[in-house]
Amino acid sequence: MKISRSIVNSRRERILETVRNGGDVSVNSLSEQLQVSPLTIRRDLQYLEEHKLLERFYGGARTGNAEVPRQNSRELRKERIAKYAAGLVEDGDSILLNTSSTALAMVKYITSRNVTIITNNGNIINEENPSQATIVLLGGELRYQKGAMVGDFTKNSLAYVAAKKCFVGCTGISPDIGMVTEMMSEVNLNQMMFQRVTGTTYILADSSKFGIRTGGVSCPPEKIENIITDVNAPAQMVREFREMGTWVYQVD
């Protein structure tokens, strides 16, 4: 019977947690802890080493010096999340994107036709748009540092549109608080984006965002429908979200 990817990803996350907390860890101890065969552990360790998340040695693994630079690793995770999210956009969709860099990165991966993108992210003007999606800028006061459009004009414009799907990035996310946004001028706009959707909403959050609670709540936990993250997201938080009924997609 084929094991689901979520189970495999969860097991690999537990392996990483064990290695990071315990230093040198043996294949046999991981096998006993996770109740799987040593062969399965070796395959997991090979996968994790190939992705530069740990370093193998004969009979076990360690963190060593195998980790890629944090920034580069995070950027790679964000790109993979963006690419996965873009695959959820269908022909004829209208979608809302907020000022998140991960949400913006979706644009270059969208291949569906006749897509309309509604956003308050002014940086989209310079983004590659191979599908020739129609871009609707909400306007408003431009925050130059981030390229975000905020203020009453933006809110008023947003109140006059509706979209089939919504993809928003965040400052942080946790099962007890929900999704938070650090910039207070964007909290209400993100809240409104969730409200202006007739179909499905997705939160894009790489693993570094889990557990961050600083900022204003843009979406309480009980209203979070879908989260797209990576395989390094904390396993316990992922389980808690799933127990609440949230779909959590973890990309490799």
Contacts in CASP RR format, 6 or more apart in sequence:
PFRMAT RR
TARGET T0000
AUTHOR 0000-0000-0000
METHOD contacts of the structure
MODEL  1
MKISRSIVNSRRERILETVRNGGDVSVNSLSEQLQVSPLTIRRDLQYLEE
HKLLERFYGGARTGNAEVPRQNSRELRKERIAKYAAGLVEDGDSILLNTS
STALAMVKYITSRNVTIITNNGNIINEENPSQATIVLLGGELRYQKGAMV
GDFTKNSLAYVAAKKCFVGCTGISPDIGMVTEMMSEVNLNQMMFQRVTGT
TYILADSSKFGIRTGGVSCPPEKIENIITDVNAPAQMVREFREMGTWVYQ
VD
5 250 0 8 1.000
6 248 0 8 1.000
6 250 0 8 1.000
8 44 0 8 1.000
9 231 0 8 1.000
9 250 0 8 1.000
9 252 0 8 1.000
10 235 0 8 1.000
10 238 0 8 1.000
10 239 0 8 1.000
11 34 0 8 1.000
11 36 0 8 1.000
11 44 0 8 1.000
12 44 0 8 1.000
12 47 0 8 1.000
12 48 0 8 1.000
12 231 0 8 1.000
13 231 0 8 1.000
13 232 0 8 1.000
13 233 0 8 1.000
13 234 0 8 1.000
13 235 0 8 1.000
13 238 0 8 1.000
14 33 0 8 1.000
14 34 0 8 1.000
14 235 0 8 1.000
15 30 0 8 1.000
15 34 0 8 1.000
15 41 0 8 1.000
15 44 0 8 1.000
15 45 0 8 1.000
15 48 0 8 1.000
15 61 0 8 1.000
16 48 0 8 1.000
16 53 0 8 1.000
16 54 0 8 1.000
16 232 0 8 1.000
17 235 0 8 1.000
18 25 0 8 1.000
18 30 0 8 1.000
18 33 0 8 1.000
19 25 0 8 1.000
19 54 0 8 1.000
19 61 0 8 1.000
19 62 0 8 1.000
19 63 0 8 1.000
20 63 0 8 1.000
23 62 0 8 1.000
23 63 0 8 1.000
24 57 0 8 1.000
24 60 0 8 1.000
24 61 0 8 1.000
24 62 0 8 1.000
25 60 0 8 1.000
25 61 0 8 1.000
25 62 0 8 1.000
26 59 0 8 1.000
26 60 0 8 1.000
27 38 0 8 1.000
27 41 0 8 1.000
27 42 0 8 1.000
27 45 0 8 1.000
27 59 0 8 1.000
27 60 0 8 1.000
27 61 0 8 1.000
28 38 0 8 1.000
28 59 0 8 1.000
30 41 0 8 1.000
30 60 0 8 1.000
31 37 0 8 1.000
31 38 0 8 1.000
31 40 0 8 1.000
31 41 0 8 1.000
34 41 0 8 1.000
45 54 0 8 1.000
45 56 0 8 1.000
45 60 0 8 1.000
45 61 0 8 1.000
46 56 0 8 1.000
48 54 0 8 1.000
48 61 0 8 1.000
49 55 0 8 1.000
49 56 0 8 1.000
49 61 0 8 1.000
49 66 0 8 1.000
51 252 0 8 1.000
52 66 0 8 1.000
52 67 0 8 1.000
52 68 0 8 1.000
52 73 0 8 1.000
53 66 0 8 1.000
53 67 0 8 1.000
53 232 0 8 1.000
54 61 0 8 1.000
54 62 0 8 1.000
54 63 0 8 1.000
54 64 0 8 1.000
54 66 0 8 1.000
54 67 0 8 1.000
55 61 0 8 1.000
55 62 0 8 1.000
55 63 0 8 1.000
55 64 0 8 1.000
55 65 0 8 1.000
55 66 0 8 1.000
67 73 0 8 1.000
68 76 0 8 1.000
74 206 0 8 1.000
74 208 0 8 1.000
77 206 0 8 1.000
77 207 0 8 1.000
77 230 0 8 1.000
77 232 0 8 1.000
77 251 0 8 1.000
78 101 0 8 1.000
78 102 0 8 1.000
78 105 0 8 1.000
78 206 0 8 1.000
79 105 0 8 1.000
80 230 0 8 1.000
80 251 0 8 1.000
80 252 0 8 1.000
81 102 0 8 1.000
81 204 0 8 1.000
81 205 0 8 1.000
81 206 0 8 1.000
81 228 0 8 1.000
81 229 0 8 1.000
81 230 0 8 1.000
81 251 0 8 1.000
82 102 0 8 1.000
82 103 0 8 1.000
82 105 0 8 1.000
82 106 0 8 1.000
82 109 0 8 1.000
82 204 0 8 1.000
83 105 0 8 1.000
83 106 0 8 1.000
83 109 0 8 1.000
83 251 0 8 1.000
84 228 0 8 1.000
84 249 0 8 1.000
84 251 0 8 1.000
85 102 0 8 1.000
85 103 0 8 1.000
85 106 0 8 1.000
85 167 0 8 1.000
85 202 0 8 1.000
85 204 0 8 1.000
85 228 0 8 1.000
86 106 0 8 1.000
86 107 0 8 1.000
86 109 0 8 1.000
86 110 0 8 1.000
86 111 0 8 1.000
87 109 0 8 1.000
87 110 0 8 1.000
87 111 0 8 1.000
87 112 0 8 1.000
88 165 0 8 1.000
88 202 0 8 1.000
89 95 0 8 1.000
89 106 0 8 1.000
89 110 0 8 1.000
89 112 0 8 1.000
89 115 0 8 1.000
89 165 0 8 1.000
90 112 0 8 1.000
91 112 0 8 1.000
91 113 0 8 1.000
91 114 0 8 1.000
91 115 0 8 1.000
92 112 0 8 1.000
92 113 0 8 1.000
92 114 0 8 1.000
92 115 0 8 1.000
92 116 0 8 1.000
93 112 0 8 1.000
93 115 0 8 1.000
93 116 0 8 1.000
93 164 0 8 1.000
93 165 0 8 1.000
94 115 0 8 1.000
94 116 0 8 1.000
94 117 0 8 1.000
94 118 0 8 1.000
94 162 0 8 1.000
94 163 0 8 1.000
94 164 0 8 1.000
94 165 0 8 1.000
95 115 0 8 1.000
95 116 0 8 1.000
95 117 0 8 1.000
95 118 0 8 1.000
95 163 0 8 1.000
95 164 0 8 1.000
95 165 0 8 1.000
95 166 0 8 1.000
95 167 0 8 1.000
96 118 0 8 1.000
96 119 0 8 1.000
96 161 0 8 1.000
96 163 0 8 1.000
96 165 0 8 1.000
96 166 0 8 1.000
96 167 0 8 1.000
96 168 0 8 1.000
96 193 0 8 1.000
96 196 0 8 1.000
96 197 0 8 1.000
97 103 0 8 1.000
97 104 0 8 1.000
97 106 0 8 1.000
97 107 0 8 1.000
97 117 0 8 1.000
97 118 0 8 1.000
97 119 0 8 1.000
97 121 0 8 1.000
97 124 0 8 1.000
97 166 0 8 1.000
97 167 0 8 1.000
97 168 0 8 1.000
98 119 0 8 1.000
98 120 0 8 1.000
98 121 0 8 1.000
98 167 0 8 1.000
98 168 0 8 1.000
98 169 0 8 1.000
98 186 0 8 1.000
98 189 0 8 1.000
98 190 0 8 1.000
98 193 0 8 1.000
99 119 0 8 1.000
99 120 0 8 1.000
99 121 0 8 1.000
99 146 0 8 1.000
99 147 0 8 1.000
99 148 0 8 1.000
99 149 0 8 1.000
99 186 0 8 1.000
100 121 0 8 1.000
100 168 0 8 1.000
100 169 0 8 1.000
100 170 0 8 1.000
100 204 0 8 1.000
102 169 0 8 1.000
102 204 0 8 1.000
102 206 0 8 1.000
103 119 0 8 1.000
103 121 0 8 1.000
103 167 0 8 1.000
103 168 0 8 1.000
103 169 0 8 1.000
103 204 0 8 1.000
104 119 0 8 1.000
104 121 0 8 1.000
104 123 0 8 1.000
104 124 0 8 1.000
104 127 0 8 1.000
106 167 0 8 1.000
107 117 0 8 1.000
107 124 0 8 1.000
107 127 0 8 1.000
107 128 0 8 1.000
107 129 0 8 1.000
107 133 0 8 1.000
108 127 0 8 1.000
108 128 0 8 1.000
108 129 0 8 1.000
108 130 0 8 1.000
110 129 0 8 1.000
110 130 0 8 1.000
110 131 0 8 1.000
110 133 0 8 1.000
111 130 0 8 1.000
111 131 0 8 1.000
112 131 0 8 1.000
113 131 0 8 1.000
115 131 0 8 1.000
115 133 0 8 1.000
115 134 0 8 1.000
116 133 0 8 1.000
116 134 0 8 1.000
116 136 0 8 1.000
116 163 0 8 1.000
117 124 0 8 1.000
117 133 0 8 1.000
117 134 0 8 1.000
117 135 0 8 1.000
117 136 0 8 1.000
118 136 0 8 1.000
118 138 0 8 1.000
118 161 0 8 1.000
118 163 0 8 1.000
119 135 0 8 1.000
119 136 0 8 1.000
119 137 0 8 1.000
119 138 0 8 1.000
120 137 0 8 1.000
120 138 0 8 1.000
120 139 0 8 1.000
120 140 0 8 1.000
120 148 0 8 1.000
120 149 0 8 1.000
120 150 0 8 1.000
120 154 0 8 1.000
120 158 0 8 1.000
120 189 0 8 1.000
121 147 0 8 1.000
121 148 0 8 1.000
121 149 0 8 1.000
122 137 0 8 1.000
122 142 0 8 1.000
122 147 0 8 1.000
122 148 0 8 1.000
122 149 0 8 1.000
123 147 0 8 1.000
124 135 0 8 1.000
124 137 0 8 1.000
125 135 0 8 1.000
125 137 0 8 1.000
129 135 0 8 1.000
136 161 0 8 1.000
137 149 0 8 1.000
138 149 0 8 1.000
138 154 0 8 1.000
138 157 0 8 1.000
138 158 0 8 1.000
138 161 0 8 1.000
139 149 0 8 1.000
139 153 0 8 1.000
139 154 0 8 1.000
139 157 0 8 1.000
140 149 0 8 1.000
140 150 0 8 1.000
140 151 0 8 1.000
140 153 0 8 1.000
140 154 0 8 1.000
140 157 0 8 1.000
141 149 0 8 1.000
141 150 0 8 1.000
141 151 0 8 1.000
141 153 0 8 1.000
141 154 0 8 1.000
142 148 0 8 1.000
142 149 0 8 1.000
143 149 0 8 1.000
143 150 0 8 1.000
143 185 0 8 1.000
146 183 0 8 1.000
148 183 0 8 1.000
148 185 0 8 1.000
148 186 0 8 1.000
150 183 0 8 1.000
150 185 0 8 1.000
150 186 0 8 1.000
150 189 0 8 1.000
151 185 0 8 1.000
151 189 0 8 1.000
154 189 0 8 1.000
155 188 0 8 1.000
155 189 0 8 1.000
155 192 0 8 1.000
158 189 0 8 1.000
158 192 0 8 1.000
158 193 0 8 1.000
158 196 0 8 1.000
159 192 0 8 1.000
159 196 0 8 1.000
161 196 0 8 1.000
162 196 0 8 1.000
162 197 0 8 1.000
162 198 0 8 1.000
163 196 0 8 1.000
163 197 0 8 1.000
163 198 0 8 1.000
164 197 0 8 1.000
164 198 0 8 1.000
164 199 0 8 1.000
164 200 0 8 1.000
165 197 0 8 1.000
165 199 0 8 1.000
165 200 0 8 1.000
165 201 0 8 1.000
165 202 0 8 1.000
166 193 0 8 1.000
166 194 0 8 1.000
166 196 0 8 1.000
166 197 0 8 1.000
166 200 0 8 1.000
166 201 0 8 1.000
166 202 0 8 1.000
167 201 0 8 1.000
167 202 0 8 1.000
167 204 0 8 1.000
168 179 0 8 1.000
168 190 0 8 1.000
168 193 0 8 1.000
168 194 0 8 1.000
168 201 0 8 1.000
168 202 0 8 1.000
168 203 0 8 1.000
168 204 0 8 1.000
168 218 0 8 1.000
169 179 0 8 1.000
169 203 0 8 1.000
169 204 0 8 1.000
169 205 0 8 1.000
170 179 0 8 1.000
170 180 0 8 1.000
170 181 0 8 1.000
170 190 0 8 1.000
170 203 0 8 1.000
170 204 0 8 1.000
170 205 0 8 1.000
170 209 0 8 1.000
170 218 0 8 1.000
171 180 0 8 1.000
171 181 0 8 1.000
171 182 0 8 1.000
171 183 0 8 1.000
171 209 0 8 1.000
171 212 0 8 1.000
171 214 0 8 1.000
171 215 0 8 1.000
172 179 0 8 1.000
172 180 0 8 1.000
172 205 0 8 1.000
172 209 0 8 1.000
172 210 0 8 1.000
172 211 0 8 1.000
172 212 0 8 1.000
172 213 0 8 1.000
172 214 0 8 1.000
173 179 0 8 1.000
173 180 0 8 1.000
173 203 0 8 1.000
173 205 0 8 1.000
173 209 0 8 1.000
173 210 0 8 1.000
173 211 0 8 1.000
173 212 0 8 1.000
173 224 0 8 1.000
173 227 0 8 1.000
174 210 0 8 1.000
174 211 0 8 1.000
174 212 0 8 1.000
174 213 0 8 1.000
174 221 0 8 1.000
174 237 0 8 1.000
175 221 0 8 1.000
175 237 0 8 1.000
175 240 0 8 1.000
175 241 0 8 1.000
175 244 0 8 1.000
176 213 0 8 1.000
176 221 0 8 1.000
177 213 0 8 1.000
177 217 0 8 1.000
177 221 0 8 1.000
178 217 0 8 1.000
178 219 0 8 1.000
178 220 0 8 1.000
178 221 0 8 1.000
178 224 0 8 1.000
179 190 0 8 1.000
179 203 0 8 1.000
179 205 0 8 1.000
179 217 0 8 1.000
179 218 0 8 1.000
179 219 0 8 1.000
179 224 0 8 1.000
180 212 0 8 1.000
180 213 0 8 1.000
180 214 0 8 1.000
180 215 0 8 1.000
180 216 0 8 1.000
180 217 0 8 1.000
180 218 0 8 1.000
181 187 0 8 1.000
181 190 0 8 1.000
181 215 0 8 1.000
181 216 0 8 1.000
181 218 0 8 1.000
182 214 0 8 1.000
182 215 0 8 1.000
182 216 0 8 1.000
184 215 0 8 1.000
184 216 0 8 1.000
186 218 0 8 1.000
187 215 0 8 1.000
187 216 0 8 1.000
187 217 0 8 1.000
187 218 0 8 1.000
190 218 0 8 1.000
190 219 0 8 1.000
191 218 0 8 1.000
191 219 0 8 1.000
194 201 0 8 1.000
194 218 0 8 1.000
194 219 0 8 1.000
194 223 0 8 1.000
200 225 0 8 1.000
200 226 0 8 1.000
201 225 0 8 1.000
201 226 0 8 1.000
202 225 0 8 1.000
202 226 0 8 1.000
202 227 0 8 1.000
202 228 0 8 1.000
203 219 0 8 1.000
203 224 0 8 1.000
203 226 0 8 1.000
203 227 0 8 1.000
203 228 0 8 1.000
204 228 0 8 1.000
204 229 0 8 1.000
205 227 0 8 1.000
205 228 0 8 1.000
205 229 0 8 1.000
205 233 0 8 1.000
206 229 0 8 1.000
206 230 0 8 1.000
207 229 0 8 1.000
207 230 0 8 1.000
207 231 0 8 1.000
207 232 0 8 1.000
207 233 0 8 1.000
207 234 0 8 1.000
209 229 0 8 1.000
210 229 0 8 1.000
210 233 0 8 1.000
210 234 0 8 1.000
210 237 0 8 1.000
211 234 0 8 1.000
211 237 0 8 1.000
221 241 0 8 1.000
221 244 0 8 1.000
221 246 0 8 1.000
222 244 0 8 1.000
224 241 0 8 1.000
224 244 0 8 1.000
224 246 0 8 1.000
225 246 0 8 1.000
225 247 0 8 1.000
226 246 0 8 1.000
226 247 0 8 1.000
226 248 0 8 1.000
226 249 0 8 1.000
227 241 0 8 1.000
227 246 0 8 1.000
227 247 0 8 1.000
227 248 0 8 1.000
227 249 0 8 1.000
228 249 0 8 1.000
228 251 0 8 1.000
229 238 0 8 1.000
229 248 0 8 1.000
229 249 0 8 1.000
229 250 0 8 1.000
229 251 0 8 1.000
230 250 0 8 1.000
230 251 0 8 1.000
230 252 0 8 1.000
231 250 0 8 1.000
231 251 0 8 1.000
231 252 0 8 1.000
233 248 0 8 1.000
233 250 0 8 1.000
238 248 0 8 1.000
238 250 0 8 1.000
241 248 0 8 1.000
242 248 0 8 1.000
END
